Amino acid sequence: MASVAAASAHQGFTPEEEKILSKVLWRIVPFLLLCYIVAYLDRVNVGIASLTMNGDLGISPSAFGWSAGLFFFGYFLAEVPSNLALQAIGARKWIARILITWGLISAATAFVVGPASFGVMRFLLGLGEAGFTPGVFLYFTYWFPARVRGTATAAFLLGIPIANIIGAPISSSLLTLDGLGGLHGWQWLLIIEGLPATLLGFACLFALTDKPEQASWLSPAERTWLAGVLASEREAIAARHSSRLKDAFLNWRVLVCAAVNFCAIIGSVGLGLWMPQIIKGFGFGVVAVGFIAAIPYICGAITMMLWARLSDNGGERSWFVASGLLVGAASLIVCGYATSSALVSIVALCGAVIGIMCYQSTFWPIPSSFLTGSAAAGGLAMIVSIGNLGGFVGPYLIGVIKQSTDSFSWALISVAAFLALAAILIRLVGASLQRQAGTADGRAGAIAPLSKGI
């Protein structure tokens, strides 16, 4: 996160302004990062739980993929309304509501009795958590200039690899509590990892501030400078793109970005949920699976921050996004063909996670570069909500192919095709924005730096 100052040094900020940006980052991002770690644990710990839960409840591979993926249907339905509510009510109160709701639902999932009840709870968890991720992305537009937003976004998205790094070993260890208090190990896993979100929800009411103008922890001069920079950026975007909500839903770039996110999430969620079982297939025990599954995310955490910093410092963003997706696709193909070698498969899984993490850390500043106002609230939520349908397709697709072929090979190769398609689509958006930036009248001042978000 300290790299925000380094990135800003290349964007014309003075040393005093760099200090303000670092102050804002250290005040906001660490808490939201912690929330995201807990959120992601609640979302993917079911992958570890499935190692024993599926047998206890009689859930088949295809039924598990279907039921686990229902989370994203709930997410899809509530995403846009949730982000509009955040804009109206304020980030502090609404994010607190999200945290409290999903923590309680996640813990309650421990008491499912079969595939049907498991699917219902996953759907409800999606409803409860909807709006958190796009809400944070919208919240960042209130606090971070576009030219450093990529680094701030990457710091927040570190929650994904961190959750997997610490979550997989912890979750697999919790499975050893089987029989304690008359509960299965997977039940203890879901209860223990669900309740912290509720506690963070109450803490959110004290930790977050809605807008820079309300920040008592900034001096009047700091508030004035930051609010002025952000207002200038919003005006520059509004001069070139509509800020009306309905126009966001009709904007072809928003729809293509949603398709990109859909394809990428097929890979990220599908791989994340099934990775423990892919690794277990090589004969490792459940605790070893948890530790091995953390390795790709350690690699991804390091690489995504470096990639985001490169993206902020220079170059056309969509190339960074596309490159990450293609690395992920190539790695999944290698993994699909190397199912007989544990070492090669694990190295390939590392490459796949690195590629997907690099995508996630550089993609979100792109839609933020052409969306503002209500269009940003609705457009970002739409991109996330449609994209998250891939969170249903990915696990289900892998489960069906695995059950049909008794192998993960074709499942991983199929997912690789979606990542490659996403790489092509994001370049269409990037090329379009470059052409617009190059031909816009009066391209100067505050508008010029916004091309860095392309």
N, C-alpha and C positions, 0 to 999 in steps of 0.2 A: 504493500500500500504506500510505502514511502516513495515509490516510483512516480506518484502523481506529480510531485515537485519536479522530478527529473523530466517527466514528459512535458510539463508546462513550460519548462525552461526553453523548449524548442518552439513554443507557441506565442512568444512575445510578452509573457507575463513578467512583471518586475519581481525582484526577490520578496518584497513585501506582499505582493499579490499571491505569490507561491505559498507563503506562510498561511495566508487566509485559506487557500484551497486545502492545504494539508490539515489545518485546524478543523475544517468542516469534515474532511474525510475521516479523520480519527474520531470525531464525535459521532458520526452517523453510521459509517460502514461496519465497524466491528460488531455493534449490536445486531444489525440486520444480517450480518454474516452468521452470527450465532443462531439467530432465528432460522436462517436458511438451512444450516446444518441440521437442526432439529426437524425442520420440515422435510428435508430430504431423507432423513432417517425414517420418519414415519411413512414416507412414500415407498421406499425400497426395502425396508427391513423384512417385508413379506417374502423377498427372494431368499433370504436366509431361513426365515420361518418355514418356508415350503419344504426344506430338506427333511423335516419330520412331520409338519402339519399335514401335508398332502396324504401321507400314509395313514395318519390318525383319523382324518376326515373322509378318506376315500375319494380324493380329488385327482382326476386324470390330468395329464399334461395339457390337453386342449381345454379342459374345464378350468384349470388354473390360469392359463393365459387369458381366457375369456373373462373370468371373474376378477382377476387382478386388473385387467384393462378397463373394467367398468368405472374405475376411479376417474378416468379421463373423460367419460361421458358426463359425469357430474361436473367435472371441471369445465367442460365445454359449455354446458348450459348456463352456468353461473358466472363465467369469467367477465363478460362485458358488463352485465348489471353491477357486479362487484366493483369493477374499476370506476364506473360512473358514480357509484356510492362513495368511493374513496375521494373522488374529486369534490363531491358535494359536502361530505361530512368531515373530511380531513383525514390525513394518513394516520395520525396518532391513534385515534379512536377506532378506525376501521381495521387497521392491521392488528390492533389488540383483539378485536372481535374475532378475526380470522384465526389467530393463534389459539385463543381459548377454545373455539369450536372444534378445530381439528385435533387438538390434544385430547379432548374428551372422547371424540369419535374413534380416534386411533386406539386408545386404551380399551374402549368397549369392543373393538374387533377381536380381542382375546377370547370372547365368549361366543363366537360363532360355532355352529354345530354341523355345518356341511357346506357344499358348494353354493347353494342358494343364499343362505344367510351371509356367507363370506362375500358374495357378489353384492348384496345389498349394502353391507358396511363399506365396501370399497367405493360404491357409488356415493354414499353419504359423505365419505371422507373427501371425495372430489368436490362435492358441493361446499363442504366446510372450508377447504383450503383454497378454493377458487378466488382469484384476485390477488393473491399474495405476490407472486412473481411479477406480473405486469404492473401491479400496484407499486412495487419497489422501483421498477424501471421508470414509471411515471414520476414517482417521488424524486428520483435522481435528476429529472429534468427541472425540478424546482430548485435544485441545490448545486448542480455541477455544470459548468460550461461544456458545450459539445466537444470542445477540443481535448478535454481530459476525461470525458465520460466513459470512454472505452476502458481506461485503467480502473476507474471506480467500479464499473460493471464487472470487470474480471475479478477484482478483489471480492466483490459480493458473491460471484459465482464460484469462488474457491470453496464455498459450502458444499458443492457437489463432490469434488474429490475428497475433501476432508471428511465428509459424512461417510464416504465409502472406506476411507483409510482407517478411521477409528470405529466406524459402525460395523463393518464386516467382522473384525475380530471380537468386538464386544458382543455383537448379536449371536455369533456362533458360540461364544462362551456361555451366554445366557441359556442356550439350549441344554446345557448340562444341569440346569436346575430342575430337570424333569422329575416330577413326583413331589417336589416341595410344596407343602400346603395343599396337596391334592390336585395341583395344576400341572399341565404339560410345560415343558421348557419353552415352547413357542408362545404359550400364553404369557409366561413371565416376560419374555422378550417384548411383546406388544404392549404390555402394561407399563413396564419400566421405561421404555423409550417413548411412550405416548404422553405421559403426564408432564414432562418438562415444558412442552409447548404451552400448556395452560398457565404455568407459572410465568413464562416469558410474556404471555399476553398481558398480565397485570403489570409487569415491569415496563412494558411498552408505553403505558400511559405516562410514565415519568421520563423515559429515555429519549423519546422522539419529539421533535418540534416540526410543526406543519410547514412553515415557510421561513425564509431567511429574515423577513421583516419582523418575525416574532421571536427571534433567537436572542435571548438575554445573555447567552454565552459568547456572543459576538459584540464588539464595540459598535457604537453608532456609525463610525466611519466604515467599518468592515461590512456592516449590514447594507449600507448605502452602495458601496462598490459592488458587492456581489449581486444585489438586486438589480443594479443598473446593467451589469454585464448580461445577466439572464434575460432581462427585459429587451435589450438590444437584439439578442439572438432570436427571441420569440417574434419580434417585429420583422426581422430579416426573413425568417421562415414563412411568416404570414404573408409577406409581400410576394412570395413565389408559390405558395401552396395554400389551399383553403384550410381554415381551422374549424370548419363546421363538421359536426359529427356525421351527418348523412354523407358528406363527400368522402370521408375516410372509408366508409363501407363500399363506395363505388370506385375508389382509387385502385387502378390495376396494380400499382406497385405494392399496395397493402395486400392485395389478394395473392400476388406472387410471393411476397415475403411469408405469408401464411402457408403457402404450399412448400416453400423452402423449410420452414420450421416443422411442418408436418413430416416431411421426408426425413429430416435430421432426427426428430424425436422417435421415429420408428427405430432408428439405430441406437440412440442413447438409452431409451427406456427398455427396449427389447433386449439389448445387450446387458444392461444393468440388472434386470430381473432374472435373466437366464444364466448369467456368468457363473454364479455359484454352482449350478448344476452342470455346466460345461466343465468346470474344474473338477467337480466331484467325479465326473465320468472317467477321470484318469486314475481313480482309486484312492484319492486323498480322503481323510476323515473330516468330519464337519468342522472341527476347530482349525485344522490346517487349511481348509477351504477358505475360511474367513480371513486368515492372514495372507494367503496367496492372492485372494481377490482384492486386497488393498494395494498390491504392488502396481497395477496399471494406473490407479488413481494418484499414487505418489508421483509417478512420471507425468501424468496429466496436469497435476497442480503446478508443478514447476514450469512446464512448457507453456501453459495457458497464460501465465503472467508475463513471460518473456514475449510471447506472441502478441498479446494485447499492447504491450509497451511499444513494440515495433510498429503496430498498427496506428497507435496514437502519434508516434513521432514522424511518420511519413508514409507515403505510398497510398494506393487506392484500396479502400477497405474491402471491397468485395473480392479482390484477389486473395486477400488474407483468409477470408471466409471460405472461398472455394478451395484454396489449397488445403486447409484443414479437413474439409469434407472428403477430398480425394485421397488424402493420407489415410483417413478412416476407412474408406471403401477398399483401398488396396490391402490394408491390413486384415480386414474381415475376409477377403478372398483368400489370403494366405492361410488364415486360421481355418477356413472351411476346407482347404485342401490338406491341412497338416494335422488332421484329427488323430493320427497315430503317434504323434510326438508331443508330449506334454510341454517340453521346453520351447519348441517352436510355436506351439499354440499360445503359450503364456506371453512370449515376446510379441506375437502378433496381436494379442489382446491389449498389450501395452500400447502398441501403435494405433489400434482402433480408438482407445480411450483418449490418447493424445490428440488425434485428429478431431474427435467430437468435442473435446474440451476447448481446443483452439477455435472451433466454429462458434461455440457458445460465448466465448469471451470477446469476439469481434463482430458478431452479427447484430447485436441489439442497438449499437449506435447508428446503424444504417437507417432503420425506420424512424428513429428519433431525429434524424437530419432533415426529414421532410414532413413531420407531423408536429403540430402544436395545438394548444388549447383543448377543446373538446374532441377534436380529431385525434389528438395524441392519446387521450384517455380511452376513447373507443377503438382507435386503430391498433394500439399496442395490445389491448385486451383481445381484439379479434385475431391478431396474429398468434397470440399465445393460445387462445381457445381452440382455433382450428388446428393449430400445430399440435396441441395436446391430444387430439384425436389419434395422432400417430402413437401416442402412449397406449392406446388400446390396440391398434393394428399391429404394432411391433411384437408385444408379448404373445398375442393370439396367433399371428403369422408364424412365429418361431415354434410355438407349441404345436400347431397343426402339422407343419412340415416335419418336425421332430417325431411326432406320433406316426406319421405316414411312412417315413423313411427309416425310422429308428436311428437317426443320425442328425447332428447339428450342421453338417456340411452345406447342404442346399439352403438351409435356413439362413446361415450367415452370408452366403453368396447372394441370396435374394435381398437381404438388408443392405448389402453393399451397393446394389443397383439403385436403391432409393437415395443413398448418400451421393452417388455420382449424379443423379438427376438434380438433387438440390444444388450441387456445385454449378451446374449449367444455368439453373434458374436465377441464382443470385447474381451471376454475371450479367444477365439481361437487365436486372434492376440497376446494377452498378454502371453499366454502359449508358443507360438512359439518363441517369442522374448526371453523369459526366457531360453528356451532350447538352443537357439543360444548363448546367453550370457554365459551360463554355460559350453559350449563346445568349445568356440572360443579359438584358440591358442593365447598365450600371453595376456590373459585378465588381464590387469594391467594399472596402471597410469591413463591417461585421459579417457581410455575406460571404466574402471569399473564404474565410477559414472553415465555413460550414461544409465545403467540399471534402474536408477531411472525414466527414461522416459517411461518405459514399462507400 
